[in-house]
Amino acid sequence: MSPTQRQIEFSAEVQAFLSDHPALNISELERHAELPENAFRYTEAGDREIPEKHIARARNVLRLYGFPVPENSTTLPDVLPEGTAEHLVRWLQRRPAIKIQIVEQLAGIPITTLARGIRPGKSVPVKHLRAILHVLIQYGYSSPDLK
């Protein structure tokens, strides 16, 4: 059975999204979306399309991680609102497919800075918060206070 146009278009969008977002763990995304193993991996490689019955679930989970990437992304205010670091930690905890080490690299901050900051009883250093937020906005991060 050949893929539908919807499958082809969605799979192409997913393929582009995953290549643009290297900090996402594909296996964790598949688990989060309750998709068959390698569903996203095959799509990322261009080997096959996501089955029609899984498109809605896949799209809903990918939206948690910034899919599709908004054209007019959030701009950061000069002074970040109080509680931004705590909100960021909660947001990351709900998105286990984001690879923290890659976010640290993309943000240009010392490795393990963010990983340590999201542990219980710790906090993300304020001096690195802006760089981290710039990266995570590309992955769907937003806060009502940042708009």
Residue frames as qw, qx, qy, qz and C-alpha x, y, z in Angstrom:
[[0.000, 0.890, 0.456, 0.000, 0.00, 0.00, 0.00],
 [0.437, 0.395, -0.023, 0.808, 1.48, 3.34, -0.99],
 [0.227, -0.389, -0.468, 0.760, 1.60, 6.25, 1.49],
 [0.139, 0.864, 0.483, 0.038, -1.02, 9.00, 1.38],
 [0.314, 0.689, -0.010, 0.653, -0.13, 12.58, 0.50],
 [0.485, -0.811, 0.065, -0.320, -0.76, 13.50, 4.15],
 [0.899, -0.352, 0.110, 0.238, 1.75, 10.86, 5.29],
 [0.698, 0.357, 0.077, 0.616, 4.35, 12.06, 2.79],
 [0.047, 0.792, -0.014, 0.608, 3.96, 15.73, 3.77],
 [0.644, -0.734, 0.094, -0.196, 3.93, 15.08, 7.52],
 [0.919, -0.170, 0.093, 0.345, 6.92, 12.75, 7.31],
 [0.536, 0.524, 0.011, 0.662, 8.87, 15.38, 5.35],
 [0.238, -0.829, 0.071, -0.502, 8.04, 17.96, 8.04],
 [0.835, -0.540, 0.108, 0.003, 9.13, 15.56, 10.78],
 [0.854, 0.150, 0.044, 0.497, 12.34, 14.75, 8.93],
 [0.278, 0.675, -0.055, 0.681, 13.22, 18.46, 8.61],
 [0.502, -0.776, 0.062, -0.378, 12.24, 19.15, 12.23],
 [0.909, -0.376, 0.074, 0.164, 14.38, 16.33, 13.63],
 [0.732, 0.282, 0.007, 0.620, 17.40, 17.36, 11.57],
 [0.062, 0.724, -0.045, 0.685, 16.98, 20.97, 12.79],
 [0.576, -0.661, 0.200, -0.437, 16.67, 19.84, 16.44],
 [0.624, 0.309, -0.694, 0.181, 19.66, 17.65, 17.28],
 [0.130, -0.328, 0.672, -0.651, 19.01, 17.98, 21.01],
 [0.802, -0.082, 0.100, -0.583, 15.98, 15.69, 20.74],
 [0.251, -0.241, 0.937, -0.023, 16.33, 12.03, 21.65],
 [0.519, 0.082, -0.535, -0.662, 14.37, 10.19, 18.96],
 [0.411, -0.139, -0.899, 0.059, 13.84, 7.01, 20.98],
 [0.033, -0.294, -0.620, 0.727, 12.43, 9.03, 23.88],
 [0.376, 0.196, -0.140, -0.895, 10.11, 10.89, 21.47],
 [0.510, -0.025, -0.762, -0.398, 8.80, 7.55, 20.18],
 [0.298, -0.248, -0.845, 0.369, 8.15, 6.37, 23.74],
 [0.105, 0.267, 0.332, -0.899, 6.49, 9.67, 24.68],
 [0.490, 0.205, -0.279, -0.800, 4.20, 9.45, 21.63],
 [0.692, 0.001, 0.679, -0.247, 3.62, 5.72, 22.21],
 [0.651, 0.591, -0.309, -0.362, 4.75, 5.02, 18.65],
 [0.990, 0.047, 0.011, 0.134, 6.31, 1.80, 17.41],
 [0.585, -0.564, 0.320, 0.486, 10.06, 1.57, 17.92],
 [0.423, -0.128, 0.516, 0.734, 12.02, 3.32, 15.15],
 [0.319, 0.771, 0.550, 0.035, 8.96, 5.13, 13.75],
 [0.035, 0.973, -0.066, -0.219, 10.71, 8.51, 13.88],
 [0.460, -0.519, 0.583, 0.424, 14.13, 7.04, 13.16],
 [0.527, 0.294, 0.703, 0.376, 12.95, 5.55, 9.85],
 [0.234, 0.909, 0.341, 0.037, 11.24, 8.82, 8.99],
 [0.239, -0.871, 0.254, 0.347, 14.36, 10.83, 9.88],
 [0.462, -0.286, 0.695, 0.471, 16.39, 8.60, 7.56],
 [0.442, 0.423, -0.299, -0.732, 13.80, 9.02, 4.80],
 [0.029, -0.100, 0.983, 0.153, 13.18, 5.26, 4.66],
 [0.150, -0.479, -0.835, -0.227, 9.42, 5.35, 5.30],
 [0.240, -0.487, -0.073, -0.836, 6.52, 7.55, 6.29],
 [0.207, -0.030, 0.728, -0.653, 4.75, 7.66, 9.64],
 [0.033, -0.371, -0.905, -0.206, 1.59, 5.53, 9.42],
 [0.227, -0.505, -0.325, -0.766, -1.65, 7.48, 9.04],
 [0.645, -0.596, -0.464, -0.117, -3.02, 6.15, 12.34],
 [0.661, -0.388, -0.262, 0.586, -0.05, 7.61, 14.26],
 [0.309, 0.492, 0.124, 0.804, 0.08, 11.09, 12.72],
 [0.350, -0.796, -0.171, -0.464, -2.22, 12.84, 15.23],
 [0.791, -0.584, -0.072, 0.169, -0.42, 11.38, 18.26],
 [0.713, 0.050, 0.063, 0.696, 3.00, 12.10, 16.78],
 [0.144, 0.643, 0.152, 0.736, 2.04, 15.70, 15.95],
 [0.519, -0.799, -0.153, -0.262, 0.69, 16.31, 19.49],
 [0.804, -0.458, 0.009, 0.380, 3.87, 15.09, 21.14],
 [0.594, 0.241, 0.146, 0.753, 6.15, 16.90, 18.70],
 [0.059, -0.821, -0.196, -0.532, 4.28, 20.15, 19.43],
 [0.666, -0.731, -0.077, 0.123, 5.50, 19.87, 23.03],
 [0.697, -0.304, 0.245, 0.602, 9.01, 20.16, 21.59],
 [0.020, -0.617, 0.178, 0.766, 8.38, 23.07, 19.22],
 [0.191, 0.101, 0.809, 0.547, 6.87, 21.43, 16.11],
 [0.658, 0.532, 0.098, 0.524, 6.29, 23.25, 13.86],
 [0.451, -0.223, -0.166, 0.848, 8.86, 25.90, 14.63],
 [0.113, 0.877, 0.403, -0.236, 6.97, 29.18, 15.03],
 [0.529, 0.588, 0.152, 0.593, 7.95, 31.81, 12.48],
 [0.057, -0.753, 0.164, -0.635, 7.75, 34.63, 15.01],
 [0.678, -0.199, -0.619, 0.344, 9.48, 33.12, 18.01],
 [0.451, -0.853, -0.249, 0.085, 9.28, 34.64, 21.45],
 [0.390, 0.617, -0.297, 0.615, 11.71, 37.46, 22.11],
 [0.603, -0.380, -0.533, 0.456, 13.22, 37.74, 25.54],
 [0.152, -0.964, -0.130, -0.173, 12.64, 40.86, 27.64],
 [0.265, 0.707, -0.455, 0.473, 15.59, 42.84, 28.98],
 [0.252, -0.361, 0.721, -0.534, 14.84, 41.63, 32.50],
 [0.448, -0.115, -0.861, -0.212, 13.65, 38.05, 32.90],
 [0.613, -0.532, -0.078, -0.579, 10.62, 37.63, 35.18],
 [0.302, -0.419, 0.761, -0.392, 11.10, 36.12, 38.61],
 [0.765, 0.042, 0.565, -0.307, 10.48, 32.37, 38.56],
 [0.643, 0.596, -0.352, -0.329, 11.72, 31.89, 34.99],
 [0.147, 0.458, -0.874, 0.062, 14.41, 29.39, 36.05],
 [0.431, 0.010, 0.806, -0.405, 11.89, 27.30, 38.01],
 [0.720, 0.480, 0.160, -0.475, 9.44, 27.33, 35.10],
 [0.467, 0.614, -0.600, -0.213, 12.24, 26.27, 32.76],
 [0.098, -0.291, 0.932, -0.192, 13.15, 23.32, 35.01],
 [0.590, 0.235, 0.627, -0.451, 9.51, 22.15, 35.19],
 [0.653, 0.610, -0.141, -0.427, 9.22, 22.53, 31.40],
 [0.306, 0.536, -0.782, -0.090, 12.34, 20.42, 30.82],
 [0.314, -0.134, 0.884, -0.319, 11.16, 17.74, 33.26],
 [0.682, 0.398, 0.435, -0.432, 8.01, 17.31, 31.16],
 [0.682, 0.675, -0.210, -0.186, 10.11, 16.86, 28.01],
 [0.743, -0.450, 0.469, 0.160, 12.45, 13.94, 28.59],
 [0.819, 0.413, 0.278, 0.284, 13.35, 13.69, 24.90],
 [0.216, 0.942, -0.185, 0.177, 15.44, 16.86, 25.04],
 [0.846, 0.015, -0.232, 0.480, 19.13, 16.04, 25.32],
 [0.353, -0.914, -0.066, 0.186, 20.44, 18.37, 27.99],
 [0.615, -0.373, 0.334, 0.609, 24.09, 18.08, 26.92],
 [0.402, 0.419, 0.500, 0.643, 23.23, 19.22, 23.37],
 [0.106, -0.929, -0.312, -0.167, 21.24, 22.18, 24.76],
 [0.531, -0.736, 0.108, 0.406, 24.31, 23.12, 26.83],
 [0.561, -0.044, 0.456, 0.689, 26.49, 22.96, 23.71],
 [0.222, 0.655, 0.506, 0.516, 24.04, 24.98, 21.59],
 [0.269, -0.939, -0.213, -0.034, 23.71, 27.58, 24.37],
 [0.478, 0.614, -0.336, 0.531, 27.50, 27.85, 24.67],
 [0.514, -0.713, 0.285, -0.383, 27.49, 27.19, 28.40],
 [0.036, -0.474, 0.869, -0.139, 29.81, 24.87, 30.34],
 [0.626, -0.067, -0.733, -0.257, 28.87, 21.21, 30.03],
 [0.445, -0.325, -0.788, 0.276, 26.83, 19.87, 32.99],
 [0.044, -0.045, 0.254, -0.965, 25.73, 23.40, 34.02],
 [0.600, -0.121, -0.202, -0.764, 22.13, 22.80, 32.99],
 [0.700, -0.094, -0.705, -0.058, 22.22, 19.12, 33.96],
 [0.336, -0.104, -0.659, 0.664, 23.20, 20.08, 37.51],
 [0.180, -0.044, 0.137, -0.973, 20.75, 22.97, 37.60],
 [0.647, -0.156, -0.358, -0.655, 17.70, 20.81, 36.95],
 [0.486, -0.080, -0.835, 0.244, 18.47, 18.34, 39.75],
 [0.492, -0.745, -0.425, -0.148, 16.26, 18.50, 42.85],
 [0.568, -0.720, -0.120, 0.380, 17.43, 21.16, 45.28],
 [0.470, -0.165, 0.293, 0.816, 19.61, 22.89, 42.64],
 [0.332, 0.828, 0.269, -0.363, 18.92, 25.81, 40.33],
 [0.668, 0.514, 0.243, 0.480, 19.94, 26.97, 36.88],
 [0.411, -0.359, -0.061, 0.836, 22.54, 29.75, 37.14],
 [0.243, 0.847, 0.305, -0.360, 20.94, 33.08, 36.27],
 [0.056, -0.686, 0.429, 0.585, 23.97, 34.14, 34.21],
 [0.126, -0.114, 0.878, 0.446, 23.30, 31.26, 31.77],
 [0.395, 0.462, 0.698, -0.377, 19.51, 31.47, 31.72],
 [0.407, 0.701, -0.064, -0.582, 19.19, 33.78, 28.71],
 [0.171, 0.460, -0.784, -0.381, 21.45, 31.58, 26.52],
 [0.191, 0.103, 0.972, -0.092, 19.51, 28.46, 27.53],
 [0.414, 0.576, 0.488, -0.509, 16.17, 30.14, 26.82],
 [0.337, 0.621, -0.379, -0.598, 17.30, 31.23, 23.34],
 [0.106, 0.209, -0.942, -0.238, 17.98, 27.58, 22.52],
 [0.167, 0.261, 0.915, -0.259, 14.84, 26.15, 24.14],
 [0.425, 0.524, 0.146, -0.724, 12.52, 28.61, 22.39],
 [0.370, 0.388, -0.674, -0.508, 13.47, 26.74, 19.21],
 [0.206, -0.039, -0.977, 0.022, 12.14, 23.59, 20.90],
 [0.361, -0.561, -0.629, -0.399, 8.80, 25.12, 21.85],
 [0.368, -0.365, -0.550, 0.655, 9.60, 26.74, 25.19],
 [0.080, -0.566, -0.173, -0.802, 7.37, 29.62, 26.10],
 [0.241, -0.369, -0.676, 0.591, 6.21, 31.20, 29.30],
 [0.021, 0.850, 0.501, 0.160, 3.24, 33.54, 29.67],
 [0.354, -0.835, -0.037, 0.419, 5.59, 35.96, 31.41],
 [0.471, -0.260, 0.450, 0.713, 7.95, 36.14, 28.40],
 [0.308, 0.542, 0.630, 0.463, 5.34, 37.36, 25.92]]
